[in-house]
Amino acid sequence: MSILNASEQGAIQVHQANFDKALVARANEIRNRVIQFREEEGKDWAEEIERTEAIPQALWNRMRELGFHKLTQPQRFGGEGLPLTLYFPILEEMAHCHGSIRMVFHAYNSIWRTVGQGTEEQQAHWLSKLVDEGALVAFALTEPDNGTGIDLRTTATYENGKYILNGRKHLITFAEEAAVLAVIAKMEGGAGRGGLTAFLVPQGRAGMKLEPMAHMMGDKGCSHAVITFENCEVSEDEILGLVGEGFGVAVRGFLDQSRACIALSAVGLAQEALDVTLQFVRKRVTFGKALASRQAIQMRLAEMQVAIQAARLLCLDAAQKYDRGEDISLEASIAKANAIRMVGEVTDGALSLFGGIGYSVGSPVERLYRDARSLWFEEGTAEMQKMTIAEALLTNARRREREAKKND
């Protein structure tokens, strides 16, 4: 548990004041359940994942058994219906765990929002499967040659009342485990943001081929796949949202809140790195003195905690605005860009304070150091976040200039 839990809990109670007391109590009960899971089972699951480089089916089953797969889904479909403000303290606790455990948790409680933008029929079908059966959604946006921008090459061509998908995606997390994939494609002849459309493609669809990719540096066990579409047919009923609204489905409907979730995950991981480092420097003695007694070490620890707390509050700001129905594109990118820098600096600091022993496989910070780097890339790099921030700044500046001219 975080060393700041007492003061942090006070801040959370302030944020929770606007929510139903029963929902707040439920969120706190789930948070305590996550802490218990982490303390009693987390280490054993982590060791098995590191040893086998696979997420055991028993862990997926355990997450569903504990109800961790349905925390943010709407109550009308059987989910807990937690807003981000109440979900974030829970996610932070889970982010102290192995990176792949956190990934499973995030996949269940965030990626469903793609399907959540579908028709009532699509939601009723898929969200019920997610909640009742523990089914999973995968998000297929990134391409090997075009990244995640509007210049995607996966195309959708309309023919005789159906759409034909052709192209390739890669780095698609849990594609093999997913029951359905939310695929972003460019309409034949389309251009820019208005040329993108989202589709729901069920697992096993003819013309869709999945190939596993090599394991990553961190988050061992978390699977990624290359997806090839060769004349893959999808019906008009499988359009997610409207034709030409794929950018909105991807970014406004999913990526913005997911970026905030990834940023908050970095907070949890960084806090775990600091917590174990504190334990180490209090026990480690050099030249007759505990490391923790040295002022240089104390300053480093203080800087790490300041960075973590600042990142935490940026995430909570994005969560509150999201829960109020506001556009958080700017806030999410600010939180993510800051978290990327923060988690790198904190895990660098943790490894430095542990010294050479921290670099050994199996040390308390070695895996955290590796897992932290995956957070740099999930839902966009620091450079992508800065582009979003700059675009918002310039757009707002132009708007203010136009308004000033009107008032002259």
C-alpha positions as CSV (number, residue, x, y, z in Angstrom):
1,M,0.0,0.0,0.0
2,S,1.3,3.5,-0.8
3,I,3.1,5.4,1.9
4,L,0.7,8.3,1.2
5,N,-2.4,6.3,1.8
6,A,-3.6,8.3,4.8
7,S,-3.4,11.8,3.1
8,E,-4.3,10.4,-0.3
9,Q,-7.4,8.8,1.2
10,G,-8.4,12.2,2.5
11,A,-8.0,13.8,-1.0
12,I,-10.0,10.9,-2.5
13,Q,-12.9,11.5,-0.1
14,V,-13.1,15.1,-1.2
15,H,-13.3,14.0,-4.9
16,Q,-16.0,11.4,-3.9
17,A,-18.3,13.9,-2.3
18,N,-20.3,14.3,-5.5
19,F,-21.1,10.6,-5.8
20,D,-23.8,8.4,-4.2
21,K,-22.6,7.2,-0.8
22,A,-23.4,3.6,-1.7
23,L,-21.3,3.8,-4.8
24,V,-18.4,5.3,-2.9
25,A,-18.7,2.5,-0.3
26,R,-18.7,-0.1,-3.0
27,A,-15.6,1.5,-4.6
28,N,-13.7,1.5,-1.3
29,E,-14.7,-2.2,-0.8
30,I,-13.4,-3.1,-4.2
31,R,-10.2,-1.2,-3.6
32,N,-9.6,-3.1,-0.4
33,R,-10.2,-6.3,-2.3
34,V,-7.6,-5.3,-4.8
35,I,-5.1,-4.5,-2.0
36,Q,-5.8,-8.0,-0.5
37,F,-5.3,-9.6,-3.9
38,R,-2.0,-7.8,-4.4
39,E,-0.6,-8.6,-1.0
40,E,-1.7,-12.2,-0.8
41,E,-1.5,-13.4,-4.4
42,G,0.3,-10.8,-6.5
43,K,3.8,-12.0,-5.9
44,D,3.0,-15.6,-6.7
45,W,1.3,-14.7,-10.0
46,A,4.1,-12.4,-10.9
47,E,6.7,-15.1,-10.4
48,E,4.7,-17.6,-12.5
49,I,4.4,-15.1,-15.3
50,E,8.1,-14.2,-15.3
51,R,9.0,-17.9,-15.2
52,T,6.7,-19.0,-18.0
53,E,6.4,-15.7,-20.0
54,A,2.7,-16.3,-20.2
55,I,-0.4,-15.2,-18.4
56,P,-2.0,-18.4,-17.0
57,Q,-5.6,-19.0,-17.7
58,A,-6.1,-19.4,-14.0
59,L,-5.2,-15.7,-13.5
60,W,-7.9,-14.6,-16.1
61,N,-10.3,-16.8,-14.2
62,R,-9.3,-15.4,-10.8
63,M,-9.7,-11.8,-12.0
64,R,-13.3,-12.6,-13.1
65,E,-14.0,-14.6,-9.9
66,L,-13.1,-11.5,-7.9
67,G,-15.2,-9.3,-10.1
68,F,-12.3,-7.2,-11.4
69,H,-13.4,-7.5,-15.0
70,K,-16.5,-5.3,-14.7
71,L,-15.7,-2.3,-12.6
72,T,-16.4,0.6,-15.1
73,Q,-19.0,-1.1,-17.3
74,P,-22.6,0.3,-17.0
75,Q,-24.8,-1.1,-14.3
76,R,-27.6,-1.8,-16.7
77,F,-25.4,-4.5,-18.2
78,G,-24.3,-5.9,-14.8
79,G,-21.2,-3.8,-14.3
80,E,-20.2,-1.8,-11.3
81,G,-20.6,1.5,-13.1
82,L,-17.7,3.2,-11.4
83,P,-16.8,6.7,-12.7
84,L,-13.1,7.3,-13.3
85,T,-12.8,9.3,-10.2
86,L,-13.7,6.3,-8.1
87,Y,-12.0,3.8,-10.3
88,F,-8.6,5.5,-10.4
89,P,-7.7,4.8,-6.7
90,I,-8.5,1.1,-7.5
91,L,-6.4,1.1,-10.7
92,E,-3.5,2.7,-8.8
93,E,-3.5,-0.1,-6.3
94,M,-3.5,-2.8,-9.1
95,A,-0.7,-1.0,-10.9
96,H,1.6,-1.9,-8.0
97,C,1.4,-5.5,-9.3
98,H,3.2,-7.1,-12.2
99,G,2.7,-5.2,-15.5
100,S,0.8,-8.0,-17.2
101,I,-1.7,-8.2,-14.3
102,R,-2.2,-4.5,-14.6
103,M,-2.7,-4.9,-18.4
104,V,-5.4,-7.5,-17.9
105,F,-7.1,-5.2,-15.4
106,H,-6.9,-2.3,-17.8
107,A,-8.0,-4.3,-20.8
108,Y,-11.2,-5.4,-19.1
109,N,-12.1,-2.0,-17.6
110,S,-11.1,0.4,-20.4
111,I,-11.2,-1.1,-23.9
112,W,-14.9,-2.0,-23.6
113,R,-15.5,1.7,-24.1
114,T,-15.0,1.1,-27.9
115,V,-18.1,-1.2,-27.9
116,G,-19.8,1.2,-25.5
117,Q,-20.2,3.7,-28.4
118,G,-22.1,1.2,-30.5
119,T,-25.8,0.8,-31.1
120,E,-28.1,-0.4,-28.4
121,E,-28.1,-3.8,-30.0
122,Q,-24.3,-3.9,-30.2
123,Q,-23.9,-2.9,-26.6
124,A,-26.5,-5.3,-25.4
125,H,-24.8,-8.2,-27.2
126,W,-21.2,-7.5,-26.5
127,L,-21.3,-5.8,-23.1
128,S,-23.4,-8.6,-21.7
129,K,-20.7,-11.0,-22.9
130,L,-18.0,-8.9,-21.3
131,V,-19.7,-8.8,-18.0
132,D,-21.4,-12.2,-17.8
133,E,-18.7,-14.3,-19.6
134,G,-15.5,-12.2,-19.1
135,A,-15.1,-11.8,-22.8
136,L,-12.5,-9.3,-24.0
137,V,-12.3,-6.5,-26.6
138,A,-9.1,-5.7,-28.5
139,F,-8.4,-2.3,-30.1
140,A,-6.8,-2.5,-33.6
141,L,-5.5,0.8,-34.6
142,T,-1.7,0.7,-34.9
143,E,-0.1,-0.3,-38.2
144,P,3.5,-1.4,-39.0
145,D,4.1,1.3,-41.6
146,N,1.8,4.2,-40.5
147,G,1.7,4.2,-36.7
148,T,-1.6,5.4,-35.3
149,G,-2.2,8.5,-37.4
150,I,-4.9,9.4,-39.9
151,D,-2.7,8.0,-42.8
152,L,-3.8,4.5,-42.0
153,R,-3.6,2.0,-44.9
154,T,-6.1,-0.6,-43.8
155,T,-9.0,0.1,-46.1
156,A,-12.7,-0.6,-46.1
157,T,-14.4,-0.8,-49.5
158,Y,-18.2,-0.9,-49.8
159,E,-19.5,-3.6,-52.0
160,N,-23.0,-5.0,-52.4
161,G,-24.2,-4.0,-48.9
162,K,-21.0,-5.0,-47.0
163,Y,-17.5,-3.7,-46.4
164,I,-14.3,-5.4,-47.4
165,L,-11.3,-4.9,-45.1
166,N,-7.7,-5.1,-46.4
167,G,-4.5,-4.2,-44.6
168,R,-2.4,-5.0,-41.6
169,K,-2.3,-4.0,-37.9
170,H,0.4,-4.8,-35.4
171,L,1.2,-4.5,-31.7
172,I,-2.5,-5.3,-31.0
173,T,-2.7,-6.2,-27.3
174,F,-4.7,-9.4,-26.4
175,A,-5.9,-9.8,-30.0
176,E,-5.7,-13.6,-29.7
177,E,-7.6,-13.6,-26.4
178,A,-10.3,-11.2,-27.5
179,A,-13.9,-12.1,-28.5
180,V,-14.2,-9.1,-30.8
181,L,-11.8,-6.5,-32.3
182,A,-12.6,-2.8,-32.7
183,V,-10.8,-2.1,-36.0
184,I,-10.1,1.4,-37.4
185,A,-9.9,1.5,-41.2
186,K,-9.9,4.2,-43.9
187,M,-12.8,4.3,-46.3
188,E,-11.7,3.7,-49.9
189,G,-11.0,7.1,-51.3
190,G,-11.4,8.8,-47.9
191,A,-8.9,11.3,-46.5
192,G,-8.2,12.9,-43.1
193,R,-10.1,12.3,-39.9
194,G,-13.4,12.1,-41.8
195,G,-12.1,9.2,-43.8
196,L,-11.9,6.8,-40.9
197,T,-14.5,4.3,-39.8
198,A,-14.6,1.8,-36.9
199,F,-15.8,-1.8,-37.3
200,L,-16.5,-4.6,-34.9
201,V,-14.9,-7.8,-36.2
202,P,-15.6,-11.0,-34.2
203,Q,-12.8,-13.4,-33.5
204,G,-12.5,-16.1,-36.2
205,R,-13.9,-14.0,-39.0
206,A,-12.8,-15.3,-42.4
207,G,-10.2,-13.1,-44.0
208,M,-8.7,-12.1,-40.7
209,K,-5.4,-13.7,-39.8
210,L,-3.6,-13.3,-36.4
211,E,0.1,-14.0,-35.9
212,P,1.7,-13.7,-32.5
213,M,4.6,-11.3,-32.0
214,A,7.7,-11.6,-29.9
215,H,7.6,-10.8,-26.2
216,M,8.3,-7.3,-25.1
217,M,11.1,-6.1,-22.8
218,G,8.6,-5.7,-19.9
219,D,5.0,-6.8,-19.1
220,K,6.1,-10.4,-19.7
221,G,3.3,-12.7,-20.7
222,C,1.2,-9.9,-22.3
223,S,0.5,-11.0,-25.8
224,H,0.5,-8.9,-29.0
225,A,-0.3,-9.8,-32.5
226,V,0.0,-8.9,-36.1
227,I,-3.4,-8.9,-37.8
228,T,-3.8,-9.2,-41.6
229,F,-7.0,-8.5,-43.3
230,E,-7.5,-10.1,-46.8
231,N,-10.9,-9.4,-48.2
232,C,-12.4,-9.7,-44.8
233,E,-16.2,-9.0,-44.9
234,V,-18.1,-7.1,-42.3
235,S,-21.7,-6.1,-42.5
236,E,-23.3,-2.7,-42.1
237,D,-24.6,-3.8,-38.7
238,E,-20.9,-4.2,-37.6
239,I,-20.1,-0.5,-38.1
240,L,-19.2,1.0,-34.7
241,G,-20.7,4.4,-34.6
242,L,-21.2,6.0,-38.1
243,V,-19.3,5.9,-41.3
244,G,-16.6,8.6,-41.2
245,E,-16.7,8.8,-37.4
246,G,-13.8,6.4,-36.7
247,F,-11.5,9.1,-35.4
248,G,-14.1,10.1,-32.8
249,V,-14.7,6.5,-31.8
250,A,-10.9,5.9,-31.4
251,V,-9.8,9.1,-29.8
252,R,-12.7,10.9,-28.1
253,G,-14.5,7.7,-27.2
254,F,-11.6,5.5,-26.1
255,L,-8.1,6.8,-26.3
256,D,-8.5,10.0,-24.2
257,Q,-9.8,8.1,-21.1
258,S,-7.4,5.3,-21.7
259,R,-4.4,7.7,-21.8
260,A,-5.5,9.0,-18.4
261,C,-5.7,5.4,-17.2
262,I,-2.2,4.6,-18.5
263,A,-0.8,7.8,-16.8
264,L,-2.4,6.7,-13.5
265,S,-0.9,3.2,-14.0
266,A,2.5,4.9,-14.2
267,V,1.7,6.6,-10.8
268,G,1.0,3.2,-9.2
269,L,4.1,1.6,-10.6
270,A,6.3,4.5,-9.6
271,Q,4.9,4.5,-6.1
272,E,5.7,0.8,-5.8
273,A,9.3,1.5,-7.0
274,L,9.6,4.3,-4.4
275,D,8.1,2.1,-1.6
276,V,10.5,-0.8,-2.1
277,T,13.4,1.7,-2.4
278,L,12.5,3.3,0.9
279,Q,12.6,-0.2,2.5
280,F,16.0,-0.8,1.0
281,V,17.8,2.5,1.9
282,R,16.6,2.2,5.5
283,K,18.3,-1.2,5.8
284,R,21.3,-0.7,3.6
285,V,24.4,0.3,5.5
286,T,27.6,1.7,3.9
287,F,30.6,3.1,5.8
288,G,28.8,2.6,9.0
289,K,25.7,4.6,8.1
290,A,22.3,3.7,6.7
291,L,21.8,5.1,3.2
292,A,18.6,6.8,4.4
293,S,20.5,9.0,6.8
294,R,22.5,10.7,4.0
295,Q,21.1,14.0,2.9
296,A,21.8,13.3,-0.8
297,I,19.7,10.2,-0.6
298,Q,16.9,12.0,1.2
299,M,16.7,14.7,-1.5
300,R,16.5,12.1,-4.2
301,L,13.6,10.3,-2.3
302,A,11.8,13.6,-1.8
303,E,12.1,14.5,-5.5
304,M,10.7,11.1,-6.5
305,Q,7.6,11.6,-4.2
306,V,7.0,15.1,-5.4
307,A,7.0,13.9,-9.0
308,I,4.6,11.0,-8.2
309,Q,2.1,13.2,-6.3
310,A,2.1,15.8,-9.1
311,A,1.4,13.1,-11.7
312,R,-1.4,11.6,-9.4
313,L,-3.2,14.9,-9.2
314,L,-3.0,15.5,-13.0
315,C,-4.7,12.2,-13.5
316,L,-7.4,12.9,-10.9
317,D,-8.1,16.2,-12.7
318,A,-8.6,14.4,-16.0
319,A,-10.9,11.9,-14.3
320,Q,-13.1,14.5,-12.7
321,K,-13.5,16.4,-15.9
322,Y,-14.3,13.1,-17.8
323,D,-16.9,12.2,-15.2
324,R,-18.5,15.7,-15.8
325,G,-18.8,14.9,-19.5
326,E,-16.0,17.3,-20.6
327,D,-13.6,16.7,-23.4
328,I,-10.3,15.6,-21.8
329,S,-8.2,15.3,-24.9
330,L,-5.8,18.0,-23.6
331,E,-5.9,16.9,-19.9
332,A,-5.3,13.3,-20.8
333,S,-2.3,14.1,-23.0
334,I,-0.8,16.4,-20.4
335,A,-1.2,13.6,-17.8
336,K,0.3,11.0,-20.1
337,A,3.2,13.1,-21.2
338,N,4.1,14.0,-17.6
339,A,3.7,10.4,-16.5
340,I,6.1,9.1,-19.1
341,R,8.8,11.4,-17.9
342,M,7.9,10.8,-14.2
343,V,7.9,7.0,-14.3
344,G,11.2,7.0,-16.2
345,E,12.9,9.3,-13.6
346,V,11.5,7.5,-10.6
347,T,12.5,4.0,-11.8
348,D,15.9,5.4,-12.8
349,G,16.2,6.8,-9.3
350,A,15.1,3.5,-7.7
351,L,17.7,1.5,-9.7
352,S,20.4,4.0,-8.9
353,L,19.7,3.9,-5.2
354,F,19.7,0.1,-5.2
355,G,23.1,0.1,-6.9
356,G,24.4,-2.9,-8.7
357,I,22.2,-5.4,-6.9
358,G,19.2,-3.6,-8.3
359,Y,20.3,-4.5,-11.8
360,S,20.2,-8.2,-11.1
361,V,17.3,-10.3,-12.4
362,G,14.7,-10.8,-9.6
363,S,15.7,-7.7,-7.6
364,P,12.7,-5.6,-6.2
365,V,13.2,-2.9,-8.9
366,E,14.5,-4.8,-11.9
367,R,11.1,-5.8,-13.2
368,L,9.6,-2.5,-12.3
369,Y,12.2,-0.8,-14.4
370,R,11.3,-3.0,-17.4
371,D,7.6,-2.7,-17.0
372,A,7.7,1.0,-16.6
373,R,9.0,1.4,-20.2
374,S,5.9,-0.2,-21.7
375,L,3.9,2.7,-20.3
376,W,5.9,5.0,-22.6
377,F,4.2,3.5,-25.6
378,E,0.7,2.5,-24.6
379,E,-1.8,4.9,-26.2
380,G,0.9,7.0,-27.7
381,T,4.5,8.3,-27.1
382,A,5.4,11.5,-25.3
383,E,5.9,13.1,-28.7
384,M,2.3,12.2,-29.7
385,Q,1.0,13.7,-26.5
386,K,3.0,16.9,-27.0
387,M,1.5,17.2,-30.5
388,T,-2.0,17.0,-29.1
389,I,-1.1,19.6,-26.4
390,A,0.4,22.0,-29.0
391,E,-2.6,21.6,-31.3
392,A,-4.9,22.5,-28.4
393,L,-2.8,25.5,-27.4
394,L,-2.7,26.9,-30.9
395,T,-6.3,26.3,-31.6
396,N,-7.3,28.1,-28.4
397,A,-4.9,31.0,-29.2
398,R,-6.5,31.4,-32.6
399,R,-10.0,31.3,-31.1
400,R,-9.1,33.9,-28.5
401,E,-7.7,36.1,-31.3
402,R,-10.9,35.8,-33.4
403,E,-13.0,36.6,-30.4
404,A,-10.9,39.7,-29.6
405,K,-11.2,41.0,-33.1
406,K,-15.0,40.6,-32.9
407,N,-15.1,42.6,-29.7
408,D,-13.0,45.5,-31.2
